[in-house]
Amino acid sequence: MKTDIIIDVYSDTICPWCYIGLKKIKSSFENFSNIKFSFIWRPFQLNPDMPLVGMNRHQYLEMKFNGKENAKKIYKSIHKEGLKNNINFQFDKILITPNSFASHKLLALAHKLNKQTEVVESLFYEYFIKGMNIGNLDVLTEIAKQHKIHDDFTEDYINSSKDNKNLLSEEKYARQLGIKGVPCFIINKEFILFGAQDKENFINIFKKLMK
C-alpha cells in the first residue's frame, strides 16, 4: 500500500530557481517507490507590480540587480546550477520579463483538471528554454491546447477577474507565513523547505514521514 505525500509549492513561473527546485525534488522521488507524491502549485509573484505587458528583459535585470554586470554574474551562476540539473537555460532568448499573473490563472485552471505539474513544466520550458513570453495570451492558449485543457472559455477565463481574488489571497497568505522568495515547499503541512534544496534534504524529510 502506497503512502500519500502532498507537496504544496509556492512558486513563480518566471523563477529559474523554481525550475531547478522542481528538478531536484522530482529526482528524490526515485528513492521511494512506495510513496505517491502529489503537487499543488500555489501562486507567488516575484514582481507583483510588473506592467501587464511586461518589461524589456535587459532593462528589468539591470534595475533588479543593480547593473548589467551584477545581473550577468548572477545568471551565470544560475545557468551553471541548471546544467547540474539537466536544464540548459537559454536566458539570451528571453526578450521580455512578463507579468506572470496570467500564467498563474492557467495553473488555476490546470489544477481543476489535475494537470498542474505538467503545465508548470511547460511554462518553465517555454520561458527558460524557448524564450517565449508566458504573459502573452496566445502562448498560454497554445500550452493549454498541448495539455488538452483548452475549450471555448479558456481565453475568457484567463482574461477575466474570475478566481483573481482567491489567487491574490493565496499569495498574501504566503507572505503572512513569512515566505519572501520562492520556491517554498510545504510537505504534508509538516515540513517547510525554502529554496532549491539539495535532493538529500528532500530524501531526509520523506524518510521521516515514512517512520
C-alpha positions, 0 to 999 in steps of 0.5 A: 500500500502506497503512502500519500505525500502532498507537496504544496509549492509556492512558486513563480513561473518566471523563477529559474530557481523554481525550475531547478527546485522542481528538478531536484525534488522530482529526482528524490522521488526515485528513492521511494517507490512506495510513496505517491507524491502529489503537487499543488502549485500555489501562486507567488509573484516575484514582481507583483507590480510588473506592467501587464505587458511586461518589461524589456528583459535587459532593462528589468535585470539591470534595475533588479540587480543593480547593473548589467554586470551584477545581473550577468554574474548572477545568471551565470551562476544560475545557468551553471546550477541548471546544467547540474540539473539537466536544464540548459537555460537559454536566458539570451532568448528571453526578450521580455520579463512578463507579468506572470499573473496570467500564467498563474490563472492557467495553473488555476485552471490546470489544477481543476483538471489535475494537470498542474505539474505538467503545465508548470513544466511547460511554462518553465520550458517555454520561458527558460528554454524557448524564450517565449513570453508566458504573459502573452495570451496566445502562448498560454492558449497554445500550452493549454491546447498541448495539455488538452485543457483548452475549450471555448472559455479558456481565453475568457477565463484567463482574461477575466477577474474570475478566481483573481481574488482567491489567487491574490489571497493565496499569495498574501497568505504566503507572505503572512507565513513569512515566505519572501522568495520562492520556491517554498515547499510545504510537505504534508503541512509538516515540513517547510523547505525554502529554496532549491534544496539539495535532493538529500534534504528532500530524501531526509524529510520523506524518510521521516514521514515514512517512520 
